[in-house]
Amino acid sequence: MTIEKNHVLHSEGKKSIVYDLYFTKSSIKKPLVVFCHGYKGLKDWGLGI
């Protein structure tokens, strides 16, 4: 599994979004799961899972 952490998506005039990617490299199409939350922007902890 490949993990790429703390990429930043910039948008002019708006706040930036920080995201992580977790994937296994292959040519097989896979579903995409997007997990979003807004509690103070703390993406690495506080999930309660």
Secondary structure as a PSIPRED ss2 file (coil, helix, strand):
# PSIPRED VFORMAT (PSIPRED V4.0)

   1 M C   1.000  0.000  0.000
   2 T E   0.000  0.000  1.000
   3 I E   0.000  0.000  1.000
   4 E E   0.000  0.000  1.000
   5 K E   0.000  0.000  1.000
   6 N E   0.000  0.000  1.000
   7 H E   0.000  0.000  1.000
   8 V E   0.000  0.000  1.000
   9 L E   0.000  0.000  1.000
  10 H C   1.000  0.000  0.000
  11 S C   1.000  0.000  0.000
  12 E C   1.000  0.000  0.000
  13 G C   1.000  0.000  0.000
  14 K C   1.000  0.000  0.000
  15 K C   1.000  0.000  0.000
  16 S C   1.000  0.000  0.000
  17 I E   0.000  0.000  1.000
  18 V E   0.000  0.000  1.000
  19 Y E   0.000  0.000  1.000
  20 D E   0.000  0.000  1.000
  21 L E   0.000  0.000  1.000
  22 Y E   0.000  0.000  1.000
  23 F E   0.000  0.000  1.000
  24 T C   1.000  0.000  0.000
  25 K C   1.000  0.000  0.000
  26 S C   1.000  0.000  0.000
  27 S C   1.000  0.000  0.000
  28 I C   1.000  0.000  0.000
  29 K C   1.000  0.000  0.000
  30 K C   1.000  0.000  0.000
  31 P C   1.000  0.000  0.000
  32 L C   1.000  0.000  0.000
  33 V C   1.000  0.000  0.000
  34 V C   1.000  0.000  0.000
  35 F C   1.000  0.000  0.000
  36 C C   1.000  0.000  0.000
  37 H C   1.000  0.000  0.000
  38 G C   1.000  0.000  0.000
  39 Y C   1.000  0.000  0.000
  40 K C   1.000  0.000  0.000
  41 G C   1.000  0.000  0.000
  42 L C   1.000  0.000  0.000
  43 K C   1.000  0.000  0.000
  44 D C   1.000  0.000  0.000
  45 W C   1.000  0.000  0.000
  46 G C   1.000  0.000  0.000
  47 L C   1.000  0.000  0.000
  48 G C   1.000  0.000  0.000
  49 I C   1.000  0.000  0.000
